[in-house]
Amino acid sequence: MEPQTIKASVFKAKCLGLMEKVNQTGEEIVITKNGKPISKLVPYRSRPASLFGLHGDKIRSKDDLIEPIDVEWDAEQ
């Protein structure tokens, strides 16, 4: 999908509304001056400090993952 383009003069007049739209939709807007791209408005997404535990609050297990199971593996023979 091609990002929306907008003239700098229009961006100046509608800046706050466009910022809110980008934040809600996640779509980027390219700002042009004299028909040439000069800037891009993109949604701000913070990066996690570490990838370890990135989805820790979203993944749940109903099983005890540490408890041994009563299954003999081929490698144990």
Summary of the structure (lengths in Angstrom):
residues: 77
radius of gyration: 24.4
end to end distance: 55.7
largest distance: 75.3
contacts: 115
relative contact order: 0.15
helix: 27%
strand: 19%
